[in-house]
Amino acid sequence: MMKFPGSVLVSLSLFVAETVTALYLSSTYRSAGDRIWQSLTLLFALLPCVLVQFNLVFVHRDLSRDRPLVLLLHILQLGPIVRCVEVFCIYFHAGRVEEPYVSITKKRQIPRDGHSEEVEKEVGQAEGKLCTHRSAFSRASVIQAFLGSAPQLTLQLYICVLQQEITAARSIFMALSLLSIVYGALRCNILAIKIKYDDYDISVKPAAYLCIFLWRSFEIATRVIVLVLFSSVLQIWTLPVVLVNFFAFFFHPWILFWQSKCTLPENIEKAMTKVGTAIVLSLLTFLYAGINMFCWSAVQLKLNDSDLIDKSQNWCRLALYYILRFFENAFLLLMWYLYKTDVYTYVCAPMLFLQLLIGYCIAVLFMLVFYQFCHPCKKLFSSNISEGLVLCFKSICFICRPLASSPSAEKADLKSPDDTENDTQASYKGNESQNGNAHQSVSSNA
């Protein structure tokens, strides 16, 4: 029995609901004469729509197939609806007719008592098509979340702070945007697990979904609120902070790629030129930077690898990200606290400051619970997260120890020659006095 395509239905529902609400809210901004808010709302609503259409066309390779009607519907921004209808047609018609061709896939089971068995499974054409559709919609959810919903939520919350008013339409829109971001982050986690452990038959339990949902909810909500508070009092510094964050994550995979001196991977698309491959990889790193702006991406891009993802489990990288992000949030909140305006007269600033930092710590706590207890492949870890974090902190302390001991060594090296001579003379006089006392005691005894 094939699995019900519920993820496709959730992705489409969030996509349609958010797009319709964005169009309605932009019309209210137009009627109120707020042209800037109308333009930005439409931009963050239509940009991910276009990118989602490209994603669906690229995954299904429609450009190399004779399907002009499907391409036309994608141009009209109706691609996700058509794909969803196609998914449910495949699902409800599956099993009625015996398929002449099936493929056999081999997956290893998660080890139990140290033993791992390999299981063969027959996959029909219908199930293979459903798997492709699920993968395409999962990627579409990630694109929608971090290139549309995340900046949209930040914008609408910023407007609420400036206007000191939360309308019903705006509150519904912000709730949908937050739900879309959290769902996109959840799909990002599941995609990362399936790509890293592609050889294994993986089943994610409800407790794991709950942990990821709570982890991402606290992490993203606190991050968005911190950015909005900071930008509301120091508008001139908002763009530099955003650009530094974005370009740091955008160029980091490319710097590692240039240092490796490798060529671009050739298995992205057979008919694609090197220029096309470079464009696709640039869009991928653009999405990667957008994800890391708001939360941990759960993967590290590796552009010289055929899978484009570093499959090693690096706890130090995870710890470094959350430590730096925590200190960045604390610094931005401190700047907001020092330069807050009269808009926040009726807000208990110290309490809000503390609540946001605690909220981020709660997100880290749920993340630790997920990796320690609920991760579907925790038995495959070479070391669990607690051991990895302890090792990471020990290495940091080992690096910091020579830095702490170097000032005392420098003080000893910088001691003046006069001080050295004085110390030598003092020790010499002390020895002479001891010798004199010894002679006096001998003579008295005699």
Secondary structure, 3 states (H helix, E strand, C coil): CCCCCHHHHHHHHHHHHHHHHHHHHHHHHHHCCCHHHHHHHHHHHHHHHHHHHHHHHHHHCHHHCCCHHHHHHHHCCCHHHHHHHHHHHHHHHCCCCCCCCEEEEEEECCCECCECCEEEEEEEHHHHHHHHHHHHHHHHHHHHHHHHHHHHHHHHHHHHHHHCCCCHHHHHHHHHHHHHHHHHHHHHHHHHHHHHCCCECCCCCHHHHHHHHHHHHHHHHHHHHHHHHHHHHCHHHHHHHHHHHHHHHHHHHHHHHHHHCCCCCCCCCCCCCHHHHHHHHHHHHHHHHHHHHHCCCCCCECCCCCCCECCCCCHHHHHHHHHHHHHHHHHHHHHHHHHCCHHHCCCCHHHHHHHHHHHHHHHHHHHHHHHHHHCCCHHHCCCCHHHHHHHHHHHHHHHHHHHHHHHHHHHHHCCCHHHHHHHHHHHHHHHHHHHHHHHHHHHHHC
